[in-house]
Amino acid sequence: MIDTILSATDLTGNEFAILTGIVILAGIVRGFSGFALSAIVMASAVIILPPVQLIPICWWLEMTASVLMAKGGWAEADRGIVLGLVIGSTAGVPVGLWLTTSLPVDTSKTIALVIIIALAASQLAKVRLPFLATKPGLYGSGFTAGVVTGLASVGGMVIALYVLAQDAVAGKMRAALVLFLFFSSFTSLITLLLFGVMDGSAVMRGLALALPTAFGVFLGQMLFTPRFAAYYRPFCLSLLCALAGAALIRTQIA
């Protein structure tokens, strides 16, 4: 059976094993923090596959996690804000994906990793941008999230900065991220298909890694404890900086 999976996904045994471990870890983080699944996958797996191949895989992983977590997000999130963010994101994804498909692989890797480090560091530093808490800031944040999704599949981290500017409680931030990722996945799929990056290989890889991702999300949800919520984000963001930094160094010296 494993030979069939490897043949369908066009991966070696070692590559598939490493990717499986990565998505389980990413699923755990997504389960208890509500974000960072794609960011961890991109930061860790970019040394195996280029961003243009990881982005459609991340779509399947995000959809898997979002289906498992969307119910809680719908109950707690501000749906009007989420709608504005999704509208902006829909316009931004084609821009980011066009850049990714146009740039050399090494350049796209560097851009993706630098974006992850910059966004994670901004959140660790609790950077607040007051202008985001406006109507133009709402749609601008969505558009920027879409561009970043097309470049590195980490639009959720831009949305986290937007929610941070709202001085929202941790539970509301988590809910908004979950709901945004769920609805934006549908609009992103159209762009991925139009650009031809959601091909048969991407579908098989995404489906093969969806189950271990779901396992990780379930573990993460079990680990989520409200009284420790204040510690989850610093841990996840520090982990992201470390993973992306290590990958960036490796890509530069390779």
N, C-alpha and C positions, 0 to 999 in steps of 0.2 A: 504493500500500500504506500509506503514511504517513497518508493521509487516512482510511483505514479504521480504523487504530489510534487516531487522534485522536478519531474519531467514537465508537468503542467505549469509550474511556476518558474521554470528556467533558472533554478537556484541549485547550488551545491548543497550537500548535507550540512556542512559547517555553516554556510550562510543562512540556511533555513533555521538551524538550531539557535544561532545567535539572534536572528530576527525574532524568533519565538520568545526568547528570554527578554528581549528589549520590549516587546509589546505587552508582556505580562507585567513588567515593571511599570510601563507607561499606563496600563490599565488600572493598576493599584493607585497610582498618583491621581489619575482622573476620577477614580471612585471616591476618594476622600477629599479632594480639593476642588473638583468640578472643572478643572482645566489642565493644560500642559501635556495631554496625551500626544498630540502631533509634534509638539516641541521636543519632547523627550525622544520620540522616534526619529525625528529629523536630526537632532543633535548627536544621537548615538549611531544611527544606521547610515548616515551620509558617507561613511568610509566604505560602505558595502555597495550602495546604490546611489546614483546621482539624484538631486532634488526632483527633476522632471519625472523620474520613475517612482519616487517616494510619495509625491503629492497625491496621485490617484489611490495609492495604497492607504494613505492616511485618511482619504475620504471614507473608505470602507470601515476603517477602525473607528473613526469619529461617529459614523452612523450607527455602528454597533453600540458604542457607549451611550450615544444620545437616546437611542430607543430604550435602553435600560434605565436611563436617568431622567427622561423628559417629564414624567408625571410630576415629580417634585418641583421641577423648574416652572411648570405651568401654574402651579398653585401659589408660588411665592414671588415670581418675577413680575416686573412692571411690563405688561405686554405691549403697551404703546411705545415704550422706549425700544424694546426688542424689535418691533416692526420697523422703526426708523433705522436701526442699525442694519437690519437685513436688507432694506432697500439700498442703503449706501454700499453695503458689501457686494450686492449683486452687480453694481456698476464698476466696482474696483477689481474684482477677480480677473476679468479678461485682461486688464492692464498688466497685472502681476504675472499672469501665466504667459502673456506674450513676451515679456522680458525674459522669463525663465527659459522658454523654448528658443529664444533668439541668442542668448548668451552662451559662451563656451562652458562646458561642464565644470571645470575648476573654478571659474568665476562665479557661477551660480551657487556652488558649494560655499564659497567664501561669503557671498552676500547673505545666504540663508543663515549661516552660523553667526555672522556679525549682528544680524537682525535679532536673533534669539538672545544673544548676550546683552545687547543694548536694551531690549524690552525687559528682560529679567532684572538687569541692574537698575533700571528706572523704577521698577516696582519694589525692589529691595530697598531702594533709597526713599520710597514713598513719595515719589515726585507727583505733585498735584498740578494740573494745568487747568486753572479756573475757566478758561474760555471753552473747555469741552462741555461744561455744564450749561450749554446754550443750544438752541435749535440748530444753528449751523454746525456747532460742535458735535451734535448727535449724528447728523448725516456725514460730516467730515470724518468722524471716528469710524463709521461704518464703511466708508469708501476706503480709508487707509487700511482697515482690517481686511478688506477684500484684496487690495493690492498685495499686502503681506501674505495673505492666504495663497495667492498665486505664485508668490516668490518662495515661500517657506512653509506654507500650511500652518501658520501660527497666528491667524487672525484673532483668536480668542484672547491672546495676550494684549492686543491693542484694546479690545473691549474691556479688559480688566483695568487698563489705565483710565478709560472713560468712566467706568463705574467708580473707580477710586476718587475721581474728581467730584462725584456726587456725594461723597462721604456716606456711602451706603454701608449697612451692617454686613458682616461676613456672609450670613445666610442669603441675603438678597443678592449680593454679588455673585455667589455661587449659582443661584437660581437663574440670574440673567445670562450668565455664561453658558449654562446648560441649554437654555432655551434658544439662545442665539445660534449655538453650534448645531442644534437640531434643525432649525428652519433654514439656516444658510447652506446646509449640506445639499438641500434640494436644488437651490439655484446654482450652486457650485458645480453640481453634476452636469448640468446643461453645458456649461463652459468647458469642462473637462472633455466632454464628448465632442464638442465643436472643434476643439484644438487637437483631437485625435490622441490625447495622452491616456484616456481611459480605454485602453485596448484589451485584447483577450488576456494577455500576460498580467496586466494590472488587476483585472477582475479575479483571476485565479489566485494571485498573491494575496489580494485583499480578503477573499473568502477563506483561504487557508489560514490566515492570521487572525480572522475575526473571532474564532472560538477561544484561543488563548487570551485575546484581548478581553472578551466577556468574562473569562475566569478572573482576570486581574481586576476588572471593575467590581465584580462581586466581592472580592477580597477587600478592595479599597472601601467599599460602602460599609462593610462589616467593621472596618477599622475606624471609620469616621465617628468621632466623639465630640459633640459640640463644645465641651469645656476646653478642648485642646485646639479649637479652630484657629486661634491666634498664632499657633506654631506651625500650622500646615503650610501656609504660603511661604514664609521665610525658608523652610526646609526645601520645598519644591523649587523655589527660585534659585537657591544656592546650588542645588543639584543640577539644575539646568545650566547655570553659569559654568560649573565644573565640567559637565559633559561637553557642552559646546566649545569651551575653551580648549579642552584636550583634543577634540576633533579638529578644531581650527589649526592648532599647532601641528597635528599629524598631517593635515592636508597641505600645509605650507612647506613641510620638510620632506614630503614624499617625492 
